[in-house]
Amino acid sequence: MKKSGIKLAFTGIAITLLTLGSTQSTFANKQDVQKKPLATAQAIAKNQQFSKTDNPISIGVPLSIPSTKPTVVKVLKKEQFGNAKPPVKSEVKLPSGKWGKVILTITGTQKGRQYDRLFQIWAGASQIFVGVTPEPTKDGIEWKIQKDVTEYMPILQGNQVLTIKLENYVNETYTGIPEMSIQLEYYPEEKGKKDRQDDPLKIETPDKIVSITKDAAPFYMYERDPSMDVPLDLPKDIKGAYLDLYAVPQNNDEFWWSLQPDFREIEVYIDGQPAGAVWPEPTLYTGGVNPYLWRPIQGIHTLDMTAYRVNLTPFAGLLGGKHKLSLKVNQHINYWLMSGSLFLYQNGGKSTSGKIVKNTLTFPTGSDKTKTDLFGNDNNLFGENANKSYEIQGVIEAKGERYTSTIQSTRNITSDQTNYNEGGVQIVHNAQVVTTDESFAQQGQKALTKHIEEVYTLDCGSGYMPSTNSSSFLLPSNLTQSLHVYNVLNGPGMKNPFESTMYLNTQGYASLYRSDSDTAQGATTAIVDYKDSMDQSYHQVLMAHGGTVSYHLELGSLSQKGK
């Protein structure tokens, strides 16, 4: 099956057919098997697996919730998102002043049958949240998500309009209607506790937030619109800047990691000059590959997708006034949703100037591809790898002050595929490593430095195996995700460097057999490990079989701090 002149081997059959609820099912109307909805697999006999499914579980390190009493602002209460419901706008009055932490709490319920849907929130024109709703069951599910949104404080105070978007479509077959509630919790500072004490790696709350979209809606980056160009008019006292970017692959590119080519890079430009790069990590939606992989344990960052942070501080002294920010996605196959903001750190009204003294970043990043045909019919072995290293250094100057900001990054990605169309099998391996060193120094003082290593791997085997007369078929799958993040922070006022290590891993198996009645098997194991040099730790092991949790271990100093 061809997409934009590229033959996508077995991916369109194996991956998408296994998706009972993929939001953007590329082949939903193109394969005969899709004419009979796969979601009827929910009607399974009680003595089989998945006759009961526990509520969705999102893995990760729990939030540290302050012990102080919060001021709670209700944003949405049991709002139902039925068929083609337009975005909901909630006008709220948010508290001002200084707060220790602000938590966004989202709860949802849903029953019936339904695809996974994107759930998005904007404050004003700036996006603050995006995630995927879990696919429901006939008996119904409930879920809860909490996110630290303290960094968005400049737009989370005073009179504000929050926009909530959940595009859902309901008919006689797909009956699920998500019912969502949202609140913001403002926690006063705890006595004797310094700002960011529980997580020194969190960036400081910016002085100003500037949206990169005109209103509360994402930019749709289609192939015919290869660049997102954002006109800027910024204050002239900028001392630091970050791009807070939500980038969500959709439609053909939802499973970009299984396509040919399978390398993606988000290119960031300021006034046409390369300024930063994002190598996105795959997010497995709650219907992705095989829905029974995710009942009830969810994939990494699925319910709460993490914004990508691009440090633009080397350009800070140049950003005052009118400029253009541009974003591109290298090799994408239609389409990506792009939204977010610039986080600006100001110099108290004192004008800044600056220059770039070194910039070795270039685009596009080339990748090496290999393809070996196997006995015709586009059966093949495919491989792709890419490497990149660059350094950007800029100087920011104000009256009597001089700062130097440096970004150094080294990246590598490797991927391999086995595509056996005649046997209905695809096996995929992806691994990427991104190492970044950042420093910010005022002349004559010790530099603030940050070292970040991120290693992400994904291994997936999937198949579509019909019977001889096509009256039944088997959909087997196996998927493993892992994310390892190591950080070191050092700087003025720190006696010792702060170090932290986080490891997330999910391993899942699922198989659906469809004939006159449906039979499904599935099991998932998830592991979370976290420790840091402040003696904070967390260890979790979750095992689920046939839709219910069979084992749960939770240890460490953070195990009781989340709500």
N, C-alpha and C positions, 0 to 999 in steps of 0.2 A: 504494500500500500504506500503510495507516494505522498509525501508532504513537502511542498516547496522544492521539488526536484530531488529530494533525498529519500531513498527507499529505507523505510524504518523496520526492516527485518521482521521479527516476530512480535515486537513490542506492542503494537496496536492490538494484537489478539490477546497475548498472555496477560499483560499488565492491566489493560482496561477491562477485559471481560471479568477479571477477578474482582473488579471494583463494583460491589453492589451499590455503592453510594458515592462514587466520585463526583464532586461538584461539576467538574467540566469533563464529562466522558466523551472523548474525541470520537469514539467509534460507536456511540450508543445507537445511532440510527443506521449503521452501515453493516452490522453483522447480524445474520439471521438469528443467532442464538439470543441476541438482545431483545427479540420480539417477545420473549417470555421472560418477565423480570426475574432476575436472580434473587431478589430480596425475599421471595416466597420461602427461602430457606429458613426463615424465622419460624415457620409452622412445622416444628420438629416434635416428634413424639416425646412424651415426658420421660421415657426411660433412656433417652439419648442425650448426648452433650448439647449444651446451649438451650435446654428446656427452661433454664433460668439463667439470667445474666445479672451479675452485680453492677452497681453504678460505676461509671467511668472513673478511672484513677489516672492522674497526671503525675509522672515521676519528676523528681528534682529536689533540690535542697530547700527545705521549708523557709518561709520568710520569718525573720525575727520581728515579732510584734511587740511594740513597747508596752510597758505595764501601766502607762497612764490612760486615763479615760478619754476616748476620742469624741470629737464633734462629728456627728454622722449626717451626711447630706444624701437624701434619697434622690436618685436620678431617674430610675425607672422601676416600676412595681408591677410585676406579673404581666408584662406586655406580651401579647401574642403576635407572632409574626406568621400570618397566614399567607394566602396566595398573593404573590406579587405586591406585597406590602411596601409602600414607599418608605424611605428613611424616616425615623422618628426623631423629632427635635424636642429636646427637653431644656427649657429655660430655668436656670437655677441661680441662686445667690450663694456663692461660696465664701467661706471665711477668709479673711486676709490675715496678715501678720506672719510671724515666724513659727514654724511647726517642726517637730522632730522627725515626723514621717507621715506621708500620705499614702494610704492603701486603697486601691481600686478593688472592690469585691463584686464578682459576677456570679449569679446563681441561675441555673436553668433546669427546666423539666421538659420532657417530650415523650410521647408514646405513639405507637403506630409504626408505619414504615416511611422512611424518608432518606434522601441523600444527605451527605455532609454538606454544610453550608458555611461560607465565610461570615464571621461576626466581627464587625469593625466599629470603632468608637473614635470620634473626633471631638476635641475641645476647641471651639472656634473653627479655624481651618486647619488645625494641626492634629494629625493622627496620634493617638496615645495607646491604641490597642488594636490588635488583629489576631484572630484565632479561628479554629475550625470547630463547629458544633459536632458532638458525638452522634453517630447514627443510633436512632432509638430502637427499642424493641416493642413488641405488642403489649407487654405489661408496663412499659414506661421506665424511664431512667431519670435520675437527678444528678447534677454535677455542680461543682463550685470551683472558681478560679480566683486567686488573689495575686495582685501585681503591685509592686512598689512603684508609685508614680511621683515620688517626691521631686524628681528632676524636672517635672513639668509644672512646678509651682507657679512660675510667672503667668501661666494661662489657666491655672486652677484656683483663682481667687477673684472675688468680686462677682459682678453679673456676667454670666457666661451661658452660651448655648452649646449643649452637648448633642452631637448627632450620632444616632445609632443605626447602623445599616445591616440588615440580614435579608438577603434576597432568597425567598423561599417560593416554591411552586407546589401547589396542592391539587390533587385530583382523586379519583376513586381508588387508584392504586397507591399513590404516595400521599398518605393521610397525615403524616407527622407535622405538628405545628409547635415550634419551640416557644416556650413561655419564659421570658427573661426578666430578671431583676438586677439592678445595678445600684451600688451606693459608693460614695467616697467617704473615707474615714480619716479625719485629721487628728493626729496624735500629738499632744504637747511633748516637749522635750522632757526626758527623764532627768531628774536631779542628779548632778554629778557626772552625767554622761556627755561626752563631747560629740559633736556632729560626726557622723559616719563611723562611729566607733565600732559598730557591728560589722561594717564592710568598708574598709578604707579604699577599696578599689572603685567604688562608685564615684562617678565624676561629680564635681560640685554642681549644685543647682545653678543654672545659668542666670545671667541678669536679664536676658531678653531671648524670646523664642520667636522665630520667623518661619511661617509655613512655606513649603515649597510648592503647594497647590493653591489655586485661587480660592477654593471653597472646600467644604467637607466632602470631598470625593477624590478617589485615586485617579492618577493619570494612567490611561490604557496604552501600553507600549506595544503596538502592533508592528508587524514587519514594515508596513507602509509609513509608520512613524518611528524611524529608527532612533530618534533622539528626543529626550525630554528637556526642553530649554526653559529655564526659569529666570525671568528678569528680577534683579535684586536692586533695592535701594536701601542701603544699610547705614547705621550710625558710623561716625568717623573716629570713634574712640575704642575700637575693637582690639582686645589683647589676646583673645583666644576664641576658637570656633570649632564646633563639631557638626557633622551631618548626622542626624538621627533618621535613618532610612528604613522604611518598611517596603520590602520588595517581595511580591508574592507571585510565583509562577502559576499560570492557568492554562486551560485548554490543552493544546498540543504539548506545551512545555511543563505540564504538571509533573510528568515523569521524565524530565530532561535527562536525568542520570542513566536512563535506559535507552536513550535514543542514539542516533549516529548523525552528527557528532554529539558527544555528551559532556563537553566542557563549556561552562558558562562563566563569564566575568562581567561584573558591573563596573563600567568605566565612569569615573567622576572627573569633570573638567571645570575649571574656573577661567572664564574668558578664553576658552579654547585650549588652555594649558592643562595637561594631565595633573590631577591634584590628589587622587586617591583611587584605590581599587578594592572591590569586594568580591571574594570568591564565595558564592552562596553555598550553604549546606542544605541538602535535600530535607524537606519536611514531608513526612508520610501522613496524608490526610486520614481521617477515621474510616474512610472506605477504601483506602489505598491498597492496591495489590490484591488483598483479600480481607473483607471486613472482620472475619473471625480471628484475624491476627490481633485485633484491637479491642476485644471484648473480654475483660473490662480494662486492661492495661493499655494506655495510649502510647503513641510514639513520642520521641524526643521533641519537645517544643511544639507539639501539635495543637494543643488547646490554647496555648499562649505563645505565639510566634515572637521571637526576639528581634528587636530592631538592630540593624547593623549600624555600628558607630564608626564614622570615618573622621579621624583627627585632621582638621584643616588649619590648625594653628600656625603652621609655617607661612600661610597666606594672610594671617590676621591683619597685619599692618597695611595690606593692600586692599582690604575689603570695603573700606568706607566709601560711600557713594554708590553710583550705579555700576552694576556688573551683571554677568550672566553665569549661572550654574547650569551645567549640562550633564545628563545621565544617559548612558547607552548600555545595552546588554549584548555582549559579544556572542554571536552564533545562535541567538534564540530563534525559536520556531513558533512564535505567535501564541500567547501573548503574556505580558507581565503587568501587574498592578504596582504602581510606584506612588508612594506618598511619604510624608515626613516633614521634618523641620530642620532649621539651622539653630543650634544652641550657641548663643553669643555671650562672651565674657568681656565686660567693658572696663574702661580705665577711668571711671569716675568723671567722665566728661572731658578728660584731657585727650586731645587728638593724638592719634597714632599714625605712623607711616611705616613703611617697611620695604623689603625686597627679598626675592628668592635668590639665595647664593648658590644653591645646588639642587638640581632636579634631574634624576636619571630615569624617571618613570616614563615609559612610552606605551602607546596602544597602537593597534590591538596586540594582545599576547598571542603568539603563535603556538600551535599544538602539533605534535607529531602523531599521525594516524597510521595504523596498519590494518589491513583487512585481507583475510584469507578465505576464499570461497571453498565450501565443502559440498561436493556432489550436487551442485546446482540448486535451483529453487531458492536462491538467496539464503541458503544455510551458510553461516560464516562464523569465523572468529574475528572479533573487532577489538582493537585497542587504541587508546588515546592517552597521551600524557603531555603535561605542560609544566614549565618552570619559569619563575620570575624572581628577580631581586631588584630592589631600587632603594634610593635614598632621596629624601626631600628635606632641605634645610632652609629656613627662613629667619629673617631678623625683623623684630618689631621694635620700633623706637618711639619714645615720647620724650617730653622735656626732662632731661636729666636721667632718663631710664633707657635701658637697652636689654632686650630679651632675645634669646636664641631658641628656636624650636626645631627639633630634628626628628624625622620619622625614617626608620630603616625597616625593610620588610623582605623576607625570603619565603617563597611559596613553591609547593610542588603538589601536583595531582596526578594520579595514575588510575586508569580504569580499564577493565577487560570485560568482554562479553562473549558468551557462546550462544548462538542463535540457531536452533534446529527447528525450522518451521514445520517440516513434515511430521515431526514427533511432537510438535506443540510445546517446545521447551525453550526457556531463556534463563541463562545464569549470568548474573552481573556482579562485579566487584568494583567498588570505588573507594579510594583512600586519598585524603588530602591533608597536608600539613601547612599551616600558616604561622610563621614566627615574626613577631613585630617588636621592635624596641623604640620607645618614645622618650624624648627628654625635653625638658623646658627649664631654662636657666636664666636668672637675672644676672647681669654682668657683676662679677665679683662675689657671687654667692653659689652655694652648692645647688646642683641641678636636681630637679624632681625627675626620676626615671621610672619607667614601667616596662617590664619585659612580659610578653604574652606568647604562649605557645598553645595552639589549638590543633588537635588531631581528630579528624572525623572519618569514620569508615562506614560503609554500607555494603552488605552482601545479601543478594536476593536470588532465589531460585523460584521459578513459577512455570505453570504449564496449563494448557487447555487440551484435553484428551477426549475426543468424542468416541462413542461406540460406532460400530461398523455402519449401522443404519441411522446414525445421528439422533436416535431417540433418547439418548442419555449422554452425559459427559462427566468428567472428573476435573476439578480445578484444585490442584495441589500447590502449596506455596511454603516457602521458608524464608525468613527475613531477620537479619541482625543489624542493628544500629549501635554505634558507640561514639561517644564524644568525650575527649580528654582535654581539660584546660588547666594550664599551669601559669601562675602569675607571680611576679616579684615586683614589689613597689618599694622605692627608697627615695628619700628626699630630706629637705630641711626640717629640723625638729624631730626627726625619727632617730631613736637610739639604735634600732636594728631594722633591717628590711622586713617588710611584711610579705609573707609567702602563703600561697593557697593552691590547693590541688583539688580538682573536681573530676569525677568520672561517672558518666551515665552510660548504661548499656541495656538494650532490650533484645531478646532473642525469642522469635515466635515461629510457630508452625501452625498451619491451618489447611484443611482440605475439605472441599465441598463436592459431594456426589449427587448429581441430579438425575432422577429417572421419574417413575410415577410419583414417588415421594422423595423428599430431600433428606440427606444425611450429612452432618458436618462434624468434623473433629477440630480441635484447636487447643493450643497451650502456649503460654508466654511467660518468660521469666525476665524480671527487671532488677537491676542492681544500681544503687546510688552510693557513691563514696565521696566524702568531702572532709578536708582537714585544713587548718591554717595555723600560722605561727602565734595566734592569739588563743590557742587551745580550744578553738571551736571545732566541732566535729559532727559528722552525721553519717550513719551507715544504714542502708535499707535494702532488704531483699524481699521481693514480691514474686510469688508464683501463682499462676492461674491456670485452671484446666477446665475446658468445656464451658467457659463463661463465668466461673466462680473462683474466688481467691481460695487457694488451698494452703498457702503458707505466707506469713508476713512477719518479718523481723525488722525492728527499728531500734537503733542504738545511737548514742552520742549526745553531746550537750545541746544540740539544736532540735532534738527529737520531740521535745515538748513545747517548743516556742511557736510553731505554726498553729494556725487556727483551722 
